[in-house]
Amino acid sequence: MEKYSLDYSKWKHIAEQEKAEEEDEIWRSEKEHPGQTITLQDVYAKEIGQQKPMDKLQQLKIKMAVEAYESRRPPDTIMHHYWIKEAGDTDAIGEYFPSENEYNGAPVYYNKNGLVMTREAHKSSASGEHTYSWVIGSLSDRRPLYGVRSDDLSVPTLGWQAFTAPEPVPVIRYYTKTAAARTFKERGNRAFQRRDWKDAESWYTQALNCGMDASEYAEPYAMLLSNRSETRMKLQQFRGAADDADDALRYIKTLGPLLGGPDGEPTRQLRQKSVLRLARALQAMGRMSEAMRLLHHERRNYPDCPEVHRLAEATKLALRSVGRGTPSQSQGEQATLGVNSEEGKRVMSYVAMISDDLQKQVANLKLRGGLGDFNFPADVIDILSKFEYVLVKAQAVEGDCFESLQTLLRTNGVLRCLLQVVLAQWQTSLDGRFVDMFKLPGLSAVANVFALLCDNCPENLRVAADEAHCFLAMLSGCNCKVEQVLCERLVCMAASIWDHYKPQVVETAQLHSIVVERSAFYLSQAVLVEDNVNPVAGPDSPMLSSSSQEQAALLLLEFIAQGGRIKKRALRGLMPELVGQPGRSRGFLSAQQPAVRTLGELVARSAVDDPHLVSAEDVTQLLQAVQQRIQEGPVAATPEDQRTVIKDPSGETMTFVDLATWEGSERSCRYTALLLEVVANAMEYKIFKERDLEKEGYEVAFMKGHGLGIVVPMIQAPPEFAMSALSCLVTISQTYMENVEKILSLSVIQALLGLPFPESKPMKSHLAKTLQSPLARKHVARILAQCSQSQAFMDIIQRHSEQCIKELVRLAVQLWDDGVSSLESFGDIMNVFHFISKHRPDALSNNLREAEMLHMLMRLSKATSHPASSLASAILDTLKKDRNFKTALRPIRKQYEDGYDPELELKLRQQEASQMPMTSAVK
C-alpha cells in the first residue's frame, strides 16, 4: 500500500515567523524596562493581565443584559409558557407548557420529560403568613431539582438554587401570550417552507390559541388565519381554508379604512392574499357563484392585480360550462371565452359533466383506499380516456379552446383531483421504488391527462411544481414498453416545470434526490435511442421526436449546471450510459448528435473530478469501451505485419500498435484517453483515498475488464495514454503481491527500463517523452519499488545490468532534481538501489560509474537528516566491498574529505554561464 506522509517543510516559515515575533516581544519589553532580564513567560503574563479587564467587561455586559431581561418580566402576569435552555440536569431542559391544573393561583407547567414547574406555598410558623416559591421537580419521584423564592405569578429568571440536581442552575426564558404567538408563527413559517403542511398547520393553530387579545392584535390574528388558510388548502381541507380566510378578512375589516402609501401596503397585501385564498377555497368546494361575487367585487379594489382578474375569468368559464353566467357578462365576453357558439356550449357542458363524474369516482376510490392501486376500475379509466380525447382534439383546434379547457379543469377541481391521485400513488408505488409505468396503467392514464393540462400553461404548471418529485419519479418509470406519447408528454412536462418554477423543483428534488438520478437515467436512454437501433438491445426507451430528445438533453444539462446534490445524482444516473450498456453499440461518446457527445464529454470530465461517481460496474464497462475503440481504430488501421499480438499468462490477448499514428477522428482518440483517465482516477480514489469496503470490488472489476491487458501496451504510448496507464499500474501494484507477479509476468519492468518491448517484436516507445512529467516519474518509481523485491525483477537486472542501471540512475537523478515534491518517490528509487545492492551487488558495482550518482550517494551518506541517508550509506557500504568500485569512488570520496562543496560549485558554474554572453558581447 502507498504510504502518505505530510510535508512539514511548508510550515517551517510559520514557525520561524512565530519565533521572530516572540523575540520582538522580548526585545520591546527589555526596552521598556532597561536593566531587567525579560523572559517569554513574563511576556505571556503581561498579555494575560491585559486580557483580564476585557473579560470582566464582557461579563459585566452579560450580567447587565440578564438583569435588564429580568426587569422587563411582568411579575403579576401569568405567562403562556417557559423555555429552559440550560441546566445541570438535562431532563429539566426544554419548553414548559401550562396544563389544565392550577396550584396556588398559577398553572402547573409540564415539559416533555415529565418534569413540572409549580408555584409552592410556605406558611410561616411565627406570623402565619404565606410566602411562595417556584420549584422544578419530578412529581413521580417527589424530588425537587431547582427552586427560587418569589411571590410573583410569573417565574423569575434569576436567583435559582440547586436542591438535588447538579449545577448550573436553569437559564429560563419566559414567553408572554404575544411573544409565544410570534414564536409559533415563525415555526409554522419554517415548517411551511420545508413543505411539512401538517406541522405548519399545527404551529399556526397553537399561535392562534395563545390567547392574544384579538381586538388589540387584529392584524397579527388576520395574518395567522390567512397563513393557516393557505396551509389547509395544501392539505385539501377546503372548508377550513375558506373559514380561515373569511375570518382573516373580518379581522382586517375591524382595522377600519386602510392607510394609503407605504404605511398601509402590508395590510393591503395581506387583505389581497386573503381574498385570493378565500376565492380558491370556494372554487375548490364548487361554490362558483360565491367565488364570482367575491371576485367581481374585489376587481374594483385591486384593478392592477392580475391574479384577481385571472381567477375571475376562470370562475366565469366554470359557470358558463354548467350553463350559468354572470349578470355583468356581455356577449363579447362570452364570445371571448369560446363558449358562445352552440358547439362551444356542448363541449363545455360535456367537460363539466365528466368532471363531476371523475370527482365522484375519485372520492369513492378514496373512501375504499384504492387511490394507490396499480390499476383503477374501468369507469375511471374510461373517464380519463374521454378527458384525453377532448384535450387532444382541442389542442389541434386553432384558437383558445385548449387554453379554456385547461383553465376550466383547473378551476372546477379536476386538476386538484388528479394531483390527489398522484400523491396517493407516490405513497404506494413511487417513493423509494424502481418505477415501471407500464405496470401502472392507472397512473399512466392520470399522467397523460395531467401532462396535457400542463402543456404551455404556467398556472397549471405551478400546481405541479409543488409536487415535482412525483412527476420526476413517473418520468424515471418510462421505458420501451411505455407508449411514446406518454414519454414525450412527461419529458415536456418535466422540462417545462424546470423552466418556469426552477426554485420549487430544486427545493423538492433536494428532499427526494433519488428521483433525479433515476429520471436522469431514463433521459439518457431517451437521447440515445435512434430509428435504426435494435429495440431489444438498444436503449430502453421508445423512439421520441427530435424536439423531445432535445428537451431531454437540455434538461440533463440543466441538472448538471445546478450543481450540488442534484448534479451528483444526475451524473450517477448518466454514468451507465457514458459508453453504453454491454451488448449495445452506442453511448454518449459514440452518439451521432454533437450535443449528445458534448453531454458525454461533460459527464466524463465530471467523473475525472469526482471519482466517487464511478461504480465498479462502470470501471469494467469503461475498460471494455477503451479496448473496443482501440480495436476499431488504430488496430484496424494498422497492417498485420506492423502489429504485435501476444498472450498474457491468463490467455488474454494483448495487441501492441503505435497509438501515435492513430488515423481518423481526433475526437475518438481524445475520448479514449479521457475514458482511461476516468478509470485511473476512480481506481486510485476507491482503493486508496476512500478506503471503503467496496475497494476489492474495484480491483475485481478492473481485472474483469481485462485492465492489465489494456494498460500494459499503453505504457509506451504517447503521454495522454501512458499517464493513465501508469496510474492504473501503480494502484494495482499496491493491492496484493499476486498482482505484482502479474505485472512482472507481462514484462512491464522491461518497458519501464528502456528494454525492447515486447521481446518478440518490439514496438516504438514514447516513454521518454512521458517521463518528462514529474508525476510520470513518481509512478514509475513506485512500480519499480513494488516489484524490486521479487526474484523476477532481480533476474532482469542480472541479464540487462548495464541498460537497467543506466535507466535507474537517470530516473534517480531526475527525481532528485524534482526536489521536495518528489521526496517520497526518491525514497522509492533508493529502495530499488538498496535491494539491488543486497541481492545483485555485482550488477550495481560494475555499472554504477556516473559521477553525478556517486556524488549524490556521498552527499546523502553525509546528510544524516535526509530520509534516504541510511539507504545511501548501506548502498555504499555494500559496494565498497568491490575493489574496482572502491577505486572508482576514491577520488570523489577524497573531494568530500578535502571539503568539497558541490552546491558551491554549481553556483559558480551558473555565474560563469550567465557572464559568458556578456563577455562575448564586449569582445
Disulfide bonds with the S-S distance in Angstrom:
none
